[in-house]
């Protein structure tokens, strides 16, 4: 068998495979099982939409939703006032000091980073 004929056979088989896959997909789409599956998917999506709408309505009118809204408004006010930035700065500074202290202790005596700055 020549190389050209082998390449033609390969191309023909890929073409046939593509046609067979297309026919199989079309058959599955119009089959009773395919129609039932599409119906189940549609029904499931409608139920999901209903549930999400109910949850959203409950969140906006229910006690939990009102608490969440109040907490968001309180946090927004603290951000605007600078309180959050100040607290974040204090907490970050304390964490960095703690880390540096532990690293100094782990390095052992005479090897602290603060001693290197004195040289």
Secondary structure as UniProt FT lines:
FT   HELIX           3..30
FT   HELIX           32..61
FT   HELIX           63..81
FT   HELIX           83..107
FT   TURN            109..110
FT   HELIX           113..117
//
